[in-house]
Amino acid sequence: MKVLVTGAAGFIGSNLAQKLARRGDDVIGLDNFNDYYNPAKKRANEKRLNQFPNFRMIEADIRDRPRMIHIFEEERFDAVAHLAAMAGVRPAVEAPDFYVEVDYIGTQHLMDAARFTEVSNFVFASTSSVYGDTKHIPFVETDPCDRPLQPYAAAKRAAEILGYTYHYLYNLNFTVIRFFTVYGPNGRPDMMAYLVADSITKGKQIPIYNGGEMYRDWTFVEDITNGAMAAIDRPLGYEIINLGRGEPTRLKEFVGLIEDLAGQKANLVDKPKPAADVVSTYADISKAVELLGYAPKVSVSDGVEAFWKWYVENN
Ligand SMILES: NC(=O)c1ccc[n+]([C@@H]2O[C@H](COP(=O)([O-])OP(=O)(O)OC[C@H]3O[C@@H](n4cnc5c(N)ncnc54)[C@H](O)[C@@H]3O)[C@@H](O)[C@H]2O)c1
């Protein structure tokens, strides 16, 4: 199968592209290597992927509509896993136009390119942030999700909805997979696990919100990429599916796990919760279990240990 993975130089995209290449798919990565965080990390991911003869990276921007259509016409993909995005919850508050341009309009370009070239399956990486401050706990896909708290979530939700329209009008198979806070090897330096590790090893001061009384459904990247692979392999018409662990952990405890492994404390400063953040996330994963055979295996303590090992080896 020939699969396009957008955002392949990034955290989750690089893990997914590697898994697809390892099982023998013909994998094309696409990324613009932007400097939202140090692009050297993305180049290192690309270098690892280039070791697979059945992997190739295209450097391009999803906002470039003619280029996207041209690439799809040239390559003729069977499936698309669309992970490229501006993915910062808090930075989106300062740049709503940019987030809409990349996460909504950029996604539309890919949907058009996919329908013009009859791609069999389009898998779209969305986020638990679309649930906003919902009162439906655990978060379930039937929730209307029409009160997102920041432009990132709003743009992702808009793209999910447009996906339905493309399915309805043009018969595009479109599966939305909503990721819940992902961590693990190749992790993003702006996310909590990495920030805590940096704080411990470099003494950097980092904020801890709400006295650490926040809950996240931390999910190890390997479980997420297993779910994404299952979604790529199974065209489902139009579906929205949570991919989380289904077991929230208190922020304070998550930080403590890393501190215990390091044998040292992080340099934390207490801050009030930003308006763009929710107090807790909690995935109902029964739909993923049923439709994708999804079965997250990695406990938070095992996952944090794997992350820490990777961090020590790579920093
Ligand atoms: N990491 C998480 O916890 C999490 C949670 C929910 C959803 N997601 C979603 O998963 C996907 C991957 O996230 P990630 O954590 O790996 O982030 P990431 O920033 O590491 O990866 C995203 C990649 O997309 C690329 N990109 C950004 N704008 C682009 C553009 N205009 N054209 C081409 N490439 C572009 C970036 O260079 C980057 O390599 C995103 O869609 C994100 O919204 C992530």
The ligand as an SDF file (V2000), in Angstrom:
LIG
                    3D

 44 48  0  0  0  0  0  0  0  0999 V2000
    1.1720   15.2720   20.5930 N   0  0  0  0  0  0  0  0  0  0  0  0
   -0.0660   15.2090   21.1000 C   0  0  0  0  0  0  0  0  0  0  0  0
   -0.2570   14.9830   22.2830 O   0  0  0  0  0  0  0  0  0  0  0  0
   -1.2570   15.4160   20.1950 C   0  0  0  0  0  0  0  0  0  0  0  0
   -2.5300   15.3980   20.7970 C   0  0  0  0  0  0  0  0  0  0  0  0
   -3.6430   15.5750   19.9950 C   0  0  0  0  0  0  0  0  0  0  0  0
   -3.5020   15.7250   18.6410 C   0  0  0  0  0  0  0  0  0  0  0  0
   -2.2620   15.7530   18.0760 N   0  0  0  0  0  0  0  0  0  0  0  0
   -2.1660   15.9180   16.6270 C   0  0  0  0  0  0  0  0  0  0  0  0
   -1.2650   14.9530   16.1180 O   0  0  0  0  0  0  0  0  0  0  0  0
   -0.5750   15.4790   14.9860 C   0  0  0  0  0  0  0  0  0  0  0  0
    0.9200   15.3510   15.1790 C   0  0  0  0  0  0  0  0  0  0  0  0
    1.3040   16.1020   16.3290 O   0  0  0  0  0  0  0  0  0  0  0  0
    2.7630   16.0480   16.9410 P   0  0  0  0  0  0  0  0  0  0  0  0
    2.6070   16.0940   18.4120 O   0  0  0  0  0  0  0  0  0  0  0  0
    3.5250   14.9650   16.3250 O   0  0  0  0  0  0  0  0  0  0  0  0
    3.3100   17.4710   16.5100 O   0  0  0  0  0  0  0  0  0  0  0  0
    4.6350   17.8920   15.7060 P   0  0  0  0  0  0  0  0  0  0  0  0
    4.6440   19.3840   15.7260 O   0  0  0  0  0  0  0  0  0  0  0  0
    5.8120   17.1700   16.2480 O   0  0  0  0  0  0  0  0  0  0  0  0
    4.3590   17.3630   14.2440 O   0  0  0  0  0  0  0  0  0  0  0  0
    3.6400   18.0980   13.2760 C   0  0  0  0  0  0  0  0  0  0  0  0
    4.4840   18.1850   12.0350 C   0  0  0  0  0  0  0  0  0  0  0  0
    3.7430   18.9020   11.0430 O   0  0  0  0  0  0  0  0  0  0  0  0
    4.6360   19.7350   10.3390 C   0  0  0  0  0  0  0  0  0  0  0  0
    3.8970   20.8750    9.7710 N   0  0  0  0  0  0  0  0  0  0  0  0
    3.3290   21.8970   10.4360 C   0  0  0  0  0  0  0  0  0  0  0  0
    2.7750   22.7750    9.5920 N   0  0  0  0  0  0  0  0  0  0  0  0
    2.9810   22.2760    8.3430 C   0  0  0  0  0  0  0  0  0  0  0  0
    2.6540   22.7440    7.0460 C   0  0  0  0  0  0  0  0  0  0  0  0
    2.0150   23.9090    6.8630 N   0  0  0  0  0  0  0  0  0  0  0  0
    3.0010   21.9740    5.9810 N   0  0  0  0  0  0  0  0  0  0  0  0
    3.6720   20.8010    6.1630 C   0  0  0  0  0  0  0  0  0  0  0  0
    4.0370   20.3380    7.3630 N   0  0  0  0  0  0  0  0  0  0  0  0
    3.6850   21.0620    8.4550 C   0  0  0  0  0  0  0  0  0  0  0  0
    5.6490   20.1900   11.3720 C   0  0  0  0  0  0  0  0  0  0  0  0
    6.8850   20.6170   10.7890 O   0  0  0  0  0  0  0  0  0  0  0  0
    5.7900   18.9440   12.2440 C   0  0  0  0  0  0  0  0  0  0  0  0
    6.9030   18.1650   11.8550 O   0  0  0  0  0  0  0  0  0  0  0  0
   -1.0560   16.9180   14.8280 C   0  0  0  0  0  0  0  0  0  0  0  0
   -2.0740   16.9530   13.8460 O   0  0  0  0  0  0  0  0  0  0  0  0
   -1.6210   17.2510   16.1890 C   0  0  0  0  0  0  0  0  0  0  0  0
   -2.6170   18.2320   16.1140 O   0  0  0  0  0  0  0  0  0  0  0  0
   -1.1310   15.6100   18.8270 C   0  0  0  0  0  0  0  0  0  0  0  0
  1  2  1  0
  2  3  2  0
  2  4  1  0
  4  5  1  0
  4 44  2  0
  5  6  2  0
  6  7  1  0
  7  8  2  0
  8  9  1  0
  8 44  1  0
  9 10  1  0
  9 42  1  0
 10 11  1  0
 11 12  1  0
 11 40  1  0
 12 13  1  0
 13 14  1  0
 14 15  2  0
 14 16  1  0
 14 17  1  0
 17 18  1  0
 18 19  2  0
 18 20  1  0
 18 21  1  0
 21 22  1  0
 22 23  1  0
 23 24  1  0
 23 38  1  0
 24 25  1  0
 25 26  1  0
 25 36  1  0
 26 27  1  0
 26 35  1  0
 27 28  2  0
 28 29  1  0
 29 30  1  0
 29 35  2  0
 30 31  1  0
 30 32  2  0
 32 33  1  0
 33 34  2  0
 34 35  1  0
 36 37  1  0
 36 38  1  0
 38 39  1  0
 40 41  1  0
 40 42  1  0
 42 43  1  0
M  CHG  2   8   1  16  -1
M  END
$$$$
